[in-house]
């Protein structure tokens, strides 16, 4: 079914009509007033009009590489109330306990179950070794999400009392720096396959608090080109730093105490301390409840739409999301204009490098991962192709997705515990003069778009569903990739 929509290109069109009417009424012989611009007309077709299908590639060795876990202390996190500690040390409740301080999104509190896909990758809590900054790391094999928990044992003091936000960073280090796309989903709203992100940076509204849990979570893109590496060639890094916001507004409205996590592709807040930053950023929402924090930043109808599209079959204005509706999980990036000014000095907290899962760790020095499968669910083999042609007639600008140009590269290890299905792909575009943020913009979508004027092509949005074989809640993954736009 085709849809045809008409919107005004400029809000000033109404004013132009009024001016023209007044001018003509004064001098009927002078008809030099500005002519109103024609409204944009777009026809959206859900299919490209042919039977082409994307390529699904699931290849590779599914033998788990060896790993040495001498300093990695395995424990049953799901069925304990306290973390392992050296005898005589204070008890440490688990991060989701009522007895602890939880400096992380409350919507993630009970999301840690093995049946929902979580696996233990690293743990430094032990009854034999006292770690300075204890942590453990879980990975969700149905979502491709890695999560770092750390417990702050350091005392607070007046010097850091006003540092009420944390900048948490995940990075790829070693010889692969700049050579892997593993962090492209974590860093980029619209994925540019010609740019490999070497870090993802989030600013979150959590103060420096002793005996509090902090959480860092990022989504990994599958990279099948790394399987022959050894542990010393590829390290995953985490760092936490506390900062002091002096000014923060979102969509031209004061952010107040809203629990919103901010990031911008390739941007590091720590390199911009003391300066005023005005740019579009992504508010990173991690749970369905987190969407309520957008109230007052966006209209009620926009927030309602974002919620609704979590539970129905459409993507709405979502360009980058991993959704588990049955568990109220909605890891989503929302485009928003931001103005930020941070105090010139920050407070460093954690610096950590660990061998990445998925490689031969038989000779690793220090920690080796207890879960050693490659991370991530999928990536594309190449940028999707969109063919652009100009024809005669009212809808002269025509954009057609070359569906066969899309190749999904699936992590072969996922086949053991999940079925991946319901692949979908479509062009997403906006008018060339659209609203300054993509959350409130009208998105045109379909495998073929016909327009009366050129469109701003954002890219190709793809989605798929991961269905766990154990009957756990299905996962919907939505990503948008910059396209190879070919004019003819």
MOGI-V102293 format. One record per run of one state. SS is the DSSP state (h for helix, s for strand, l for the rest). FROM is the first residue (numbers start at 0). TO is the last residue. If there is no record, write none. Layout:
# MOGI-V102293
SS | FROM | TO
SS | FROM | TO
This chain:
# MOGI-V102293
l | 0 | 0
s | 1 | 6
l | 7 | 11
h | 12 | 25
l | 26 | 38
s | 39 | 44
l | 45 | 53
s | 54 | 56
l | 57 | 65
s | 66 | 66
l | 67 | 75
h | 76 | 78
l | 79 | 80
s | 81 | 81
l | 82 | 91
s | 92 | 92
l | 93 | 99
s | 100 | 102
l | 103 | 104
h | 105 | 107
l | 108 | 112
h | 113 | 115
l | 116 | 116
s | 117 | 122
l | 123 | 133
s | 134 | 139
l | 140 | 143
s | 144 | 151
l | 152 | 156
h | 157 | 159
l | 160 | 163
s | 164 | 172
l | 173 | 182
h | 183 | 186
l | 187 | 189
s | 190 | 190
l | 191 | 197
s | 198 | 203
l | 204 | 210
s | 211 | 218
l | 219 | 228
s | 229 | 229
h | 230 | 232
l | 233 | 233
s | 234 | 242
l | 243 | 243
s | 244 | 249
l | 250 | 251
s | 252 | 253
l | 254 | 259
s | 260 | 262
l | 263 | 267
h | 268 | 271
l | 272 | 274
s | 275 | 286
h | 287 | 293
s | 294 | 294
l | 295 | 296
s | 297 | 297
l | 298 | 298
h | 299 | 310
l | 311 | 319
s | 320 | 323
h | 324 | 326
l | 327 | 327
s | 328 | 341
l | 342 | 345
s | 346 | 354
l | 355 | 358
s | 359 | 360
l | 361 | 376
s | 377 | 379
l | 380 | 383
s | 384 | 389
l | 390 | 395
s | 396 | 401
h | 402 | 404
l | 405 | 405
s | 406 | 409
l | 410 | 410
h | 411 | 415
l | 416 | 416
s | 417 | 430
l | 431 | 442
s | 443 | 445
l | 446 | 446
s | 447 | 450
l | 451 | 453
s | 454 | 467
l | 468 | 473
s | 474 | 480
l | 481 | 482
s | 483 | 486
l | 487 | 487
